[in-house]
Amino acid sequence: MEKQMQLLWELQEIDAGLDQIRDTQESFAPKLDNIKEDITLLESAGQEYQQELAAKEVERRDLRDVVERFKGLIALSKEKIAQISNNKEYFAVLKELEHNQKSVEKNEVELLGLIEEIDSIKEQIADNDKELATKHEEMAKEEKAITSKIASLERKIKAGGKGRLAKSKEIDELFLRRYQRIRRRFNDAVVAVEKGTCLGCHVNVPPQVYIDLLKGQALMNCPNCQRIMVNLGGADSEK
Ligand SMILES: [Zn+2]
């Protein structure tokens, strides 16, 4: 195979590797976006739970204060009763005592309900945090997977020797332009011809064209699909 054809072939291998990197990134992108979206939703849910919890804690504190105040009044009434001598005053204080005791009962029931609500919010926060941690783990796993996959693709390209720019500089500009034009239509712009058949379109090339190719004439296009043909058999024998 002509040196130029071989360079084109190698350039195509680099381009195929770069395509693979791009495809890998594109294939991972939706997955990463989905996880990111889930994380955002869980984080905002977590913030809402925290705000709800804070508000309920304030309510609980206020309600406890109310209970304590009524308990104080009850203690006061009990002291008073011990010192009372007349009936009228006695019944008045007793009535007040009853009223305050009922208030304590009512508020304590409310307080219990509030504590239950707070516990359930705390459970929801714990569940949310757990789910969030799972999503973060999932994200880290995916990121690690894509990073290692791309790194291995990059290593493969580097193992082929020069980078794309250096390689393309060695190629005749006319060849390069033609290669790039054909590659817009076919990823495999440069194809091998085996036993007279173009491996791009699988159509037999005319015998005379094939003979010219075997002779090593550079830059021949398949008459059917226009891909650039290379004679790999020739390349192998050169190696
Ligand atoms: Zn063809």
Boltz pocket constraint, residues with backbone or C-beta under 6 A from the ligand:
constraints:
  - pocket:
      binder: B
      contacts: [[A, 198], [A, 199], [A, 200], [A, 201], [A, 202], [A, 203], [A, 222], [A, 223], [A, 224], [A, 225], [A, 226], [A, 227]]
      max_distance: 6.0
